[in-house]
């Protein structure tokens, strides 16, 4: 079994040894590493989607609309979703995704990520302009 050494505040070292491999017989650190990699992949995909959304004005406006709809009361949300469905502009799978985004917090959360990326980009542009001056 592998051991992990950590430095203590007093300058000494302590050794921490895992006590078990978990109920599945797999080292818990391997499972943790797999979970971290999967989480990073999801976050990378979310960041990539946010960047694409910022690069396309229509996409940005669409998610801004969805975020606005998600802040409405449940009855109003349902009315708007019914209206969108009657327009025929979206197939069933698209309407399912839109409904999940609006009825849950997904649209608002995604809009928050997009706005955060936009703010970072603006700050980077300001810093670039200041370093060139």
MDAnalysis code that builds the backbone (N, CA, C; Angstrom):
import MDAnalysis as mda
import numpy as np

u = mda.Universe.empty(399, n_residues=133, atom_resindex=np.repeat(np.arange(133), 3), trajectory=True)
u.add_TopologyAttr("name", ["N", "CA", "C"] * 133)
u.add_TopologyAttr("resid", np.arange(1, 134))
u.add_TopologyAttr("resname", ["UNK", "UNK", "UNK", "UNK", "UNK", "UNK", "UNK", "UNK", "UNK", "UNK", "UNK", "UNK", "UNK", "UNK", "UNK", "UNK", "UNK", "UNK", "UNK", "UNK", "UNK", "UNK", "UNK", "UNK", "UNK", "UNK", "UNK", "UNK", "UNK", "UNK", "UNK", "UNK", "UNK", "UNK", "UNK", "UNK", "UNK", "UNK", "UNK", "UNK", "UNK", "UNK", "UNK", "UNK", "UNK", "UNK", "UNK", "UNK", "UNK", "UNK", "UNK", "UNK", "UNK", "UNK", "UNK", "UNK", "UNK", "UNK", "UNK", "UNK", "UNK", "UNK", "UNK", "UNK", "UNK", "UNK", "UNK", "UNK", "UNK", "UNK", "UNK", "UNK", "UNK", "UNK", "UNK", "UNK", "UNK", "UNK", "UNK", "UNK", "UNK", "UNK", "UNK", "UNK", "UNK", "UNK", "UNK", "UNK", "UNK", "UNK", "UNK", "UNK", "UNK", "UNK", "UNK", "UNK", "UNK", "UNK", "UNK", "UNK", "UNK", "UNK", "UNK", "UNK", "UNK", "UNK", "UNK", "UNK", "UNK", "UNK", "UNK", "UNK", "UNK", "UNK", "UNK", "UNK", "UNK", "UNK", "UNK", "UNK", "UNK", "UNK", "UNK", "UNK", "UNK", "UNK", "UNK", "UNK", "UNK", "UNK", "UNK", "UNK", "UNK"])
u.atoms.positions = np.array([
    [0.840, -1.156, 0.000],
    [0.000, 0.000, 0.000],
    [0.895, 1.233, 0.000],
    [0.522, 2.289, -0.704],
    [1.368, 3.471, -0.764],
    [1.148, 4.345, 0.452],
    [2.164, 5.119, 0.783],
    [2.049, 6.026, 1.909],
    [2.186, 7.449, 1.405],
    [1.672, 8.376, 2.168],
    [1.716, 9.775, 1.801],
    [2.463, 10.500, 2.906],
    [3.485, 11.255, 2.545],
    [4.234, 12.029, 3.533],
    [3.803, 13.483, 3.447],
    [3.604, 14.082, 4.590],
    [3.263, 15.498, 4.656],
    [4.181, 16.174, 5.646],
    [4.517, 17.420, 5.384],
    [5.333, 18.191, 6.310],
    [4.428, 18.808, 7.366],
    [4.872, 18.713, 8.611],
    [4.121, 19.312, 9.710],
    [4.624, 20.723, 9.934],
    [3.840, 21.501, 10.648],
    [4.197, 22.874, 10.970],
    [5.495, 22.946, 11.771],
    [5.762, 21.954, 12.621],
    [6.940, 22.002, 13.488],
    [8.210, 21.536, 12.769],
    [8.129, 21.300, 11.469],
    [9.301, 20.915, 10.698],
    [9.474, 19.430, 10.526],
    [8.756, 18.644, 11.285],
    [8.854, 17.197, 11.174],
    [8.014, 16.677, 10.024],
    [8.023, 15.387, 9.855],
    [7.183, 14.770, 8.837],
    [6.295, 13.745, 9.499],
    [5.134, 13.559, 8.920],
    [4.266, 12.493, 9.404],
    [3.865, 11.652, 8.215],
    [3.661, 10.391, 8.474],
    [3.286, 9.464, 7.424],
    [1.838, 9.067, 7.615],
    [1.094, 9.174, 6.537],
    [-0.310, 8.781, 6.571],
    [-0.449, 7.597, 5.634],
    [-0.939, 6.505, 6.161],
    [-1.139, 5.321, 5.343],
    [-2.626, 5.039, 5.233],
    [-3.109, 4.809, 4.027],
    [-4.528, 4.462, 3.872],
    [-4.847, 3.213, 4.682],
    [-6.004, 3.208, 5.329],
    [-6.364, 2.079, 6.184],
    [-7.081, 0.980, 5.428],
    [-7.719, 1.337, 4.321],
    [-8.406, 0.294, 3.560],
    [-8.503, 0.726, 2.111],
    [-8.882, -0.211, 1.297],
    [-9.058, 0.089, -0.118],
    [-10.513, 0.356, -0.443],
    [-11.353, 0.463, 0.543],
    [-12.762, 0.710, 0.298],
    [-13.522, -0.576, 0.093],
    [-14.820, -0.473, 0.079],
    [-15.653, -1.665, -0.024],
    [-15.536, -2.348, -1.378],
    [-15.115, -1.590, -2.400],
    [-15.012, -2.187, -3.731],
    [-13.657, -2.832, -3.965],
    [-12.731, -2.703, -2.990],
    [-11.405, -3.260, -3.171],
    [-10.508, -2.371, -4.009],
    [-10.959, -1.178, -4.352],
    [-10.197, -0.236, -5.160],
    [-9.652, 0.854, -4.252],
    [-8.425, 1.242, -4.469],
    [-7.804, 2.317, -3.699],
    [-8.667, 3.576, -3.839],
    [-9.109, 4.181, -2.734],
    [-9.976, 5.365, -2.796],
    [-9.337, 6.529, -3.540],
    [-8.004, 6.627, -3.526],
    [-7.366, 7.730, -4.244],
    [-7.530, 7.577, -5.751],
    [-7.589, 6.336, -6.233],
    [-7.819, 6.126, -7.665],
    [-9.219, 6.575, -8.047],
    [-10.183, 6.261, -7.202],
    [-11.555, 6.675, -7.453],
    [-11.672, 8.196, -7.400],
    [-10.992, 8.813, -6.435],
    [-11.001, 10.263, -6.308],
    [-10.386, 10.908, -7.534],
    [-9.260, 10.366, -8.003],
    [-8.617, 10.909, -9.201],
    [-9.536, 10.809, -10.412],
    [-10.245, 9.711, -10.563],
    [-11.171, 9.547, -11.682],
    [-12.301, 10.559, -11.572],
    [-12.805, 10.760, -10.363],
    [-13.867, 11.747, -10.160],
    [-13.380, 13.157, -10.470],
    [-12.161, 13.473, -10.060],
    [-11.599, 14.797, -10.341],
    [-11.420, 15.014, -11.839],
    [-10.921, 13.990, -12.537],
    [-10.758, 14.105, -13.988],
    [-12.102, 14.305, -14.671],
    [-13.104, 13.557, -14.260],
    [-14.439, 13.700, -14.855],
    [-15.008, 15.084, -14.572],
    [-14.803, 15.578, -13.350],
    [-15.287, 16.912, -12.982],
    [-14.582, 17.984, -13.813],
    [-13.278, 17.844, -13.999],
    [-12.532, 18.812, -14.803],
    [-12.997, 18.802, -16.258],
    [-13.291, 17.613, -16.784],
    [-13.790, 17.523, -18.163],
    [-15.133, 18.233, -18.302],
    [-16.027, 18.049, -17.315],
    [-17.327, 18.719, -17.352],
    [-17.155, 20.236, -17.279],
    [-16.264, 20.683, -16.410],
    [-16.035, 22.119, -16.272],
    [-15.384, 22.693, -17.519],
    [-14.491, 21.948, -18.146],
    [-13.866, 22.397, -19.377],
    [-14.916, 22.512, -20.487],
    [-15.823, 21.546, -20.558],
    [-16.891, 21.600, -21.560],
    [-17.816, 22.784, -21.298],
    [-18.124, 23.057, -20.030],
    [-18.966, 24.201, -19.671],
    [-18.280, 25.505, -20.055],
    [-16.996, 25.626, -19.761],
    [-16.246, 26.825, -20.117],
    [-16.198, 27.005, -21.629],
    [-15.993, 25.924, -22.353],
    [-15.972, 25.981, -23.812],
    [-17.325, 26.450, -24.353],
    [-18.405, 25.928, -23.778],
    [-19.750, 26.348, -24.195],
    [-19.983, 27.815, -23.894],
    [-19.513, 28.273, -22.744],
    [-19.672, 29.686, -22.380],
    [-18.913, 30.576, -23.359],
    [-17.713, 30.169, -23.739],
    [-16.930, 30.953, -24.698],
    [-17.617, 31.009, -26.060],
    [-18.158, 29.876, -26.499],
    [-18.888, 29.845, -27.772],
    [-20.107, 30.750, -27.707],
    [-20.781, 30.754, -26.569],
    [-21.965, 31.590, -26.386],
    [-21.592, 33.072, -26.486],
    [-20.446, 33.440, -25.924],
    [-19.994, 34.827, -25.998],
    [-19.600, 35.226, -27.413],
    [-19.122, 34.269, -28.180],
    [-18.680, 34.557, -29.540],
    [-19.843, 34.706, -30.517],
    [-21.028, 34.289, -30.126],
    [-22.197, 34.350, -31.006],
    [-23.297, 35.166, -30.327],
    [-23.572, 36.337, -30.869],
    [-24.536, 37.255, -30.260],
    [-25.929, 36.636, -30.113],
    [-26.354, 35.849, -31.097],
    [-27.676, 35.226, -31.022],
    [-27.738, 34.182, -29.897],
    [-26.673, 33.422, -29.740],
    [-26.635, 32.439, -28.648],
    [-26.674, 33.139, -27.299],
    [-25.921, 34.219, -27.177],
    [-25.909, 34.964, -25.922],
    [-27.316, 35.493, -25.608],
    [-27.965, 36.066, -26.608],
    [-29.324, 36.597, -26.405],
    [-30.292, 35.472, -26.033],
    [-30.132, 34.290, -26.646],
    [-31.002, 33.154, -26.353],
    [-30.860, 32.722, -24.896],
    [-29.622, 32.583, -24.421],
    [-29.430, 32.169, -23.030],
    [-29.800, 33.271, -22.052],
    [-29.684, 34.499, -22.470],
    [-30.152, 35.602, -21.631],
    [-31.677, 35.513, -21.479],
    [-32.363, 35.187, -22.571],
    [-33.820, 34.999, -22.528],
    [-34.181, 33.823, -21.624],
    [-33.494, 32.702, -21.783],
    [-33.786, 31.536, -20.948],
    [-33.551, 31.844, -19.468],
    [-32.493, 32.578, -19.159],
    [-32.212, 32.945, -17.767],
    [-33.319, 33.846, -17.228],
    [-33.796, 34.762, -18.058],
    [-34.907, 35.636, -17.642],
    [-36.169, 34.824, -17.387],
    [-36.449, 33.878, -18.271],
    [-37.624, 33.018, -18.092],
    [-37.507, 32.185, -16.816],
    [-36.310, 31.726, -16.512],
    [-36.146, 30.870, -15.339],
    [-36.366, 31.619, -14.030],
    [-36.322, 32.952, -14.072],
    [-36.558, 33.746, -12.863],
    [-38.039, 34.059, -12.642],
    [-38.886, 33.689, -13.600],
    [-40.324, 33.920, -13.455],
    [-40.940, 32.908, -12.493],
    [-42.175, 33.189, -12.089],
    [-42.910, 32.229, -11.271],
    [-43.226, 31.000, -12.126],
    [-43.468, 29.881, -11.456],
    [-43.647, 28.606, -12.156],
    [-44.760, 28.666, -13.207],
    [-45.886, 29.270, -12.888],
    [-46.992, 29.362, -13.843],
    [-46.617, 30.158, -15.087],
    [-45.911, 31.254, -14.882],
    [-45.467, 32.078, -16.015],
    [-44.444, 31.343, -16.861],
    [-43.569, 30.601, -16.202],
    [-42.596, 29.798, -16.944],
    [-43.323, 28.824, -17.867],
    [-44.323, 28.138, -17.297],
    [-45.067, 27.132, -18.048],
    [-45.769, 27.771, -19.251],
    [-46.347, 28.956, -19.072],
    [-47.013, 29.659, -20.179],
    [-46.025, 29.954, -21.307],
    [-44.860, 30.467, -20.965],
    [-43.854, 30.769, -21.976],
    [-43.360, 29.512, -22.674],
    [-43.153, 28.453, -21.909],
    [-42.703, 27.198, -22.520],
    [-43.762, 26.632, -23.452],
    [-45.028, 26.720, -23.053],
    [-46.119, 26.267, -23.931],
    [-46.140, 27.088, -25.214],
    [-45.936, 28.395, -25.076],
    [-45.901, 29.271, -26.243],
    [-44.755, 28.871, -27.173],
    [-43.570, 28.648, -26.609],
    [-42.431, 28.239, -27.431],
    [-42.714, 26.934, -28.163],
    [-43.380, 26.011, -27.473],
    [-43.669, 24.723, -28.091],
    [-44.666, 24.881, -29.243],
    [-45.645, 25.764, -29.097],
    [-46.638, 25.943, -30.155],
    [-46.063, 26.626, -31.386],
    [-44.940, 27.326, -31.241],
    [-44.345, 27.972, -32.410],
    [-43.782, 26.951, -33.387],
    [-43.473, 25.748, -32.882],
    [-42.940, 24.699, -33.748],
    [-41.486, 24.891, -34.117],
    [-40.813, 25.825, -33.472],
    [-39.415, 26.086, -33.792],
    [-38.445, 25.104, -33.182],
    [-38.925, 24.259, -32.278],
    [-38.044, 23.334, -31.570],
    [-38.640, 21.939, -31.591],
    [-37.777, 20.927, -31.793],
    [-38.276, 19.555, -31.748],
    [-38.418, 19.124, -30.284],
    [-38.898, 17.908, -30.074],
    [-39.176, 17.438, -28.715],
    [-37.941, 17.410, -27.822],
    [-36.808, 16.961, -28.360],
    [-35.604, 16.895, -27.523],
    [-35.110, 18.295, -27.170],
    [-35.192, 19.227, -28.117],
    [-34.797, 20.606, -27.828],
    [-35.717, 21.238, -26.791],
    [-37.023, 20.995, -26.928],
    [-37.963, 21.543, -25.940],
    [-37.735, 20.919, -24.572],
    [-37.364, 19.646, -24.542],
    [-37.051, 19.005, -23.269],
    [-35.866, 19.678, -22.588],
    [-34.830, 19.971, -23.375],
    [-33.643, 20.638, -22.824],
    [-33.983, 22.052, -22.369],
    [-34.733, 22.775, -23.175],
    [-35.132, 24.137, -22.804],
    [-35.966, 24.118, -21.534],
    [-36.887, 23.177, -21.437],
    [-37.734, 23.065, -20.248],
    [-36.894, 22.797, -19.002],
    [-35.945, 21.873, -19.109],
    [-35.080, 21.583, -17.958],
    [-34.267, 22.811, -17.553],
    [-33.760, 23.542, -18.534],
    [-32.972, 24.740, -18.233],
    [-33.807, 25.816, -17.560],
    [-35.031, 25.993, -18.029],
    [-35.888, 27.061, -17.501],
    [-36.520, 26.668, -16.170],
    [-37.020, 25.453, -16.053],
    [-37.712, 25.049, -14.825],
    [-36.733, 24.832, -13.668],
    [-35.530, 24.438, -13.974],
    [-34.503, 24.306, -12.939],
    [-33.701, 25.600, -12.869],
    [-32.534, 25.503, -12.336],
    [-31.667, 26.677, -12.223],
    [-30.576, 26.678, -13.296],
    [-30.658, 25.755, -14.230],
    [-29.608, 25.610, -15.230],
    [-29.374, 26.834, -16.089],
    [-30.444, 27.462, -16.574],
    [-30.288, 28.628, -17.449],
    [-29.649, 29.789, -16.702],
    [-30.082, 30.017, -15.484],
    [-29.527, 31.104, -14.683],
    [-28.065, 30.819, -14.341],
    [-27.772, 29.585, -13.978],
    [-26.393, 29.217, -13.638],
    [-25.483, 29.358, -14.852],
    [-25.931, 28.894, -16.011],
    [-25.121, 28.986, -17.215],
    [-24.897, 30.448, -17.598],
    [-25.934, 31.249, -17.496],
    [-25.804, 32.680, -17.791],
    [-24.786, 33.305, -16.845],
    [-24.757, 32.875, -15.599],
    [-23.766, 33.369, -14.644],
    [-22.354, 33.016, -15.063],
    [-22.161, 31.792, -15.564],
    [-20.836, 31.373, -16.041],
    [-20.430, 32.198, -17.254],
    [-21.368, 32.408, -18.177],
    [-21.072, 33.195, -19.383],
    [-20.688, 34.620, -18.987],
    [-21.419, 35.205, -18.071],
    [-21.109, 36.568, -17.625],
    [-19.751, 36.632, -16.925],
    [-19.423, 35.606, -16.158],
    [-18.131, 35.562, -15.488],
    [-16.999, 35.495, -16.517],
    [-17.163, 34.664, -17.549],
    [-16.152, 34.563, -18.603],
    [-16.041, 35.894, -19.338],
    [-17.171, 36.535, -19.598],
    [-17.148, 37.849, -20.259],
    [-16.374, 38.856, -19.412],
    [-16.625, 38.883, -18.110],
    [-15.917, 39.801, -17.221],
    [-14.414, 39.536, -17.223],
    [-14.031, 38.263, -17.248],
    [-12.605, 37.911, -17.304],
    [-11.994, 38.412, -18.600],
    [-12.689, 38.206, -19.705],
    [-12.185, 38.677, -20.996],
    [-12.019, 40.189, -21.006],
    [-13.001, 40.908, -20.473],
    [-12.919, 42.374, -20.421],
    [-11.715, 42.799, -19.589],
    [-11.533, 42.166, -18.433],
    [-10.394, 42.494, -17.570],
    [-9.076, 42.222, -18.284],
    [-8.994, 41.121, -19.018],
    [-7.770, 40.799, -19.755],
    [-7.505, 41.837, -20.846],
    [-8.558, 42.293, -21.527],
    [-8.397, 43.314, -22.561],
    [-7.928, 44.630, -21.951],
    [-8.466, 44.985, -20.799],
    [-8.046, 46.219, -20.121],
    [-6.578, 46.111, -19.716],
    [-6.187, 44.981, -19.147],
    [-4.801, 44.777, -18.744],
    [-3.864, 44.824, -19.961],
    [-4.292, 44.241, -21.073],
    [-3.471, 44.262, -22.296],
    [-3.306, 45.695, -22.790],
    [-4.373, 46.488, -22.744],
    [-4.284, 47.878, -23.177],
    [-3.367, 48.685, -22.268],
    [-3.425, 48.419, -20.969],
    [-2.584, 49.152, -20.015],
    [-1.113, 48.803, -20.165],
    [-0.819, 47.555, -20.508],
    [0.584, 47.154, -20.664],
    [1.155, 47.682, -21.977],
    [0.308, 47.945, -22.963],
    [0.767, 48.490, -24.239],
    [0.990, 49.983, -24.160],
    [0.348, 50.636, -23.220],
    [0.442, 52.111, -23.132],
    [1.737, 52.575, -22.551],
])
